[in-house]
Amino acid sequence: MQPILTITHLSKTYATGFTALKDVNLEVRRGEIFALLGPNGAGKTTLIGIVCGIVNATSGSVVVDGHDNVRDFRRARAMIGLVPQELTTNAFETVWATVSFSRGLFGKPANPAHIEKVLRALSLWDKKDSRIITLSGGMKRRVLIAKALAHEPSLLFLDEPTAGVDVELRRDMWELVRTLKASGVTIILTTHYIDEAEEMADRIGVINRGEIILVEEKTQLLRKLGKKQLTLQLDAPLAAVPAPLAGYALELSADGSSLTYTYDDTRSERAGIVRLLKDLEDARIRFKDLQTTQSSLEDIFVDLVRDKAAARTEQETQ
């Protein structure tokens, strides 16, 4: 199946000399939820701006559902809905007028039934005649999403959609995203809340300093890079890890009361745990409790960015 979005060798250098994107290549599959993660200043918003035709690229190309977003701008842009970070809309217009106007901007004929459907889905129907200025921050965020959906896009960008909103609204938006996906809309989500990506995304992309450093299926990413740890609470503290156990690379806590074994979730590693427990018994090390923990997507993200930064520093010093 042809990807709905193809980004090829995309770069952006501003007039100041700052390079925001460096040779970005990315394909987004039709119908998926793709989470783009990265620290502040990583290039997420610049990338979205270029795809949506708001920012001009220095080099490279963007194709949206077969339409080049420079040579065939109108068709490409009509495929896209954008929910920006900033709460920017006409404060003195009503919700109905604002959302209806957004549909007309894309040359779509009036469709009150569709506008009503969108407003009801976002719990905005009872606010349809309210002026934007009278709404709470969470309701204004919902209006931005309604505007982005007014012209029935195939590709929806959600740029930090739940930043600064309460937990209830975040959950409502998660449910809306799942509903949109079920209806066939492809969603690209940027977020600082790693749990959002872990909860909803099919694939994860990580961007740092303008470069895509990883694109992976979420489940595979957690399986490949996620670490598991087995922590043993000892009956009696140890001064040091006994020499016969050195091969397990065990970590002894500062007070000597626990041992931690880090492993990946493979059959051989699980067999290694059985051997470790036997070797502990042979070494007459008793434990009163054990627990396992697994690294989250947030742990993986932090490690990836830190490792990339360390590698860059090492290259610069050579």
N, C-alpha and C positions, 0 to 999 in steps of 0.2 A: 504494500500500500504506500502511495506517495505521501511523504511527510507533509503536514499542513504548514510548517515553517522550516525553511532552510536558510541558514546563515553561513556565508562562505568568506573566509579570509577578511573578516570585518575589523577595521581599525579606526580609531578616532583620536586625533591630536588637536587640542584646542589652540587658539591663537597665542595663548600664554606659553605654549610649549609643553603643557601637561598632556601626557598620553593616557587617556582614560580606558581605551580598549586596544588590545594587541593581538591581531591575527586570530580573532574568535571564529571558531567553526562549531556549528550546533545544528542538530535536527530535532524537531519536536514532532512526535507522532500524533496523528489525528485521534482525538478522543481521550487523550491521556491528561492527567494532572502532573505537570512538571514543576518541581520546586527549585528555584534558583536561590542558592544561599551564598552569602558573602558578607564580610564586615563592612562597616561604613566606608564609603569611598572606593569600594571594590570595582565599580563599574556597572552595577545592576541597573540603575536608573538611566544611565547613558545608553545602555543596550536597548532598553525598552523604548527610549525616546527615538532611537534610530529606526527601530522596527515600525514604530507608529508614525514615522515621517515628521517628528517634531524636531529632531536633531539630524544634521547632515553628517554622513560618514566621510572619513578621509579616504578610505579605500574599502573594497569588498562589496558584497551584494547581499540583499535580503529578498527572498521569494516567499510570498504568502499564498498558499493554495494555488501555486502555478503562476502568480502574478508578481512581477518584479516591482518592488515598492518605489522605484524611481521612474522607470519607463512606463509603468501602468499604475501610477499612484492611486488614482481614484478607486479602482477595483480592489487593489491590495488593502487600502485603508478601510474600505467598506466592510472587509472581512473581520476587522479588529474592533474589540471593545476595550477601553482602558479605564481602569479605576486608579487614579493617581493617589499619591500619599497626601497631598495638600487638599484641604477642604475648600475648593475653589468653585463657586457657583454664584449666580445672581441672587443676592440675599433677599431682594424684594419681590421676586417672582414666586408664584405658588409652586408646589411640588408637581402638580399636573402639567402646568405650562412649561416648567423646566424640562421635564422628561419628554414631553411631546415635541418640544423644540429640538431636542437632541436627535430624535428620530428624523425630523425634517432636514437636519443638516446633511444627512447622508442620502437625501433624495428619495427616501422611502415615503410612500403615500400614508396619509393618516390612518391609524388603526387603533381606535379607542379600546377595542377588546384586548389587544396585546398589551397596551399600556396598563389597563386595569389588571391583567394577569400578573404583570411584573410588580406592580405596586402591592397587590395582595400577597404575592410570594415574599415580599420584603417587609410585610407588616406596616405598609405605608398607606393603605387604602383610606384609613380614617383621617389621614393627614393630607389628603390629596389637595384640599383647598387652603392649606396653611402656607403662609409665606416661609421661605427658607430661614429667614432671620429668627423666627420664633422656635425653631427646632433645636433639640439637644444635639450635642456632638455626635452621639451614636446614630441619631436619625439622619443627620446630614450625611454621615458615611453611607447609610442605606440609599439616600438619594443619589449619591455618586454612582453606586452600583446600578441603580435603576436607569440612570442616564446611559451608562455603558451598555446596558442590555436593550435599550429602546429600539435600536435598529437591527436586532436579531443577529449579532455577530457569530461567526464560527470559532473565533479565537479570542479569548478573554484574558487580558492582563490584570492581575490584582497586585498592585505595588504596595506592599505593607498594608493590606486592607483592614487589619485589626489593631493597628498601632493606636494605643491610647483609648481603646474601647473596653467596656467591662466584659467580665467572663461570660455573662449570658448572651451578649451580642456576638462574641467570638463563636460560641456554640451555634447560634443561629446562622452565622455566615458559613461555618463548616457544613451545616446541613444544606444550605443553599448551594454551595459548591458541589456537593455530591449530587444534588438534583440536576444542576446544570450539566454535569458530566454525563449523567444518565440520559439526558436529552440530546447528547451528541456534541456539546460544546467542549472544545479543547481549552484547558486552563493553564496559564503560566503564573505561578505564585512566587512572589518574593516576600520573605518574612524574616523577622528577627526571632520569632518564636519557633524554635526547632521542633517543639511538639506538634505544631501545625503540619510541618512537612512530614514528620514521622507518622502522624495520624492519617493524612490524606494523600500524599504524593505517590504516584506510581514510579517515577524516576526522580533522581536528585542530581542537580548540577551544582558544582561549587566554583565560584569565581573569586579571584583574589588579585588585586593590583592589575585589573584589566585583562586577566588571562583565565580561561577555563582550565581548571586544574584537574577536574574529574567530572565525568557523567556516568551514572551507574543506576541500575535498577535498585530501588530502595531495599528490597529484601536481600539482594546479593551484596549490597554495600554493608548492611548490618552483619551479614554472615561472614564476609571476607575480612572486614576491618574491625568488626566488633570483637572485643576481648571479653573473656569470662575469667572470673577470679574465684578461687576457693580459699576461704579464710578459716583457719582452725584456731579456736580458742583453747589454749593449752592448760593442762591441770597445774603445771608448775612452770614458772618462767625460765627461759633459756638465756645464757650469756652470749651464745653464738650458734649459728646453724652448724650441726655436726658435719664433719667432712664427708661421711658416706652419702649425705643428702645434697652435696654441692651441685650435682648435675641437674637438679630440679630448679635452680635459680630462685629459690625461695626468698621471700622478703620477711625479715624478722622485725616486728614492731619495736619502737624505741624502748618500751618497758619490758620487752622479751616475752610478753604474754600471748602473742599470736603469730602465726605463720601464714603467709599469703602465697598461693600458687596461681600464676597467670597462664592461661591456656586458650586454645581455640577449640571450637565445638566440632571436632572431627573424631572418627572412631579411634584412631591411634592415640589421640590426646586423652580420650576417655579411658582407654586402657592404661594410659600413663598415670591417671589418678588412682586406679586400683593398685598399681605398683607402688606409688607414693605412700598410700595408706599402709601397705604391707611393710615398706621400708621404715616407716615411722614406728610401726609396732616392733620391728626387729631392733630399732635403735632405742626402744623402751621410752618413746615419747608418747605420752598419753594426752588426749584432748577431750574436753568436756562438751564442746559444741562445734558445729561447722555451718557455714552459710556460703551460698554462691551469689555473685552479682554479675551483671552483664552491662557492658558499656552501651550508652545510648547514642542516638544519632548526634546529639550535641557533643559528646565526648569525641566522636569520630571527626566531626567538623573542626573542633578546636585543634585536634592533632594534625589534621591535614593542613590547615592554615599555618600552624606553627612550623611544621616540617618544611613547607614551601618557603616560608620566610627565612628559615635557617639555611636552606640550600642556596637561596638568593644571596644572603650575606656572605656565605662561603665563596661563591663565585666572584662577588665584588672584591673580596680581599685577596683573591689569587692574582 
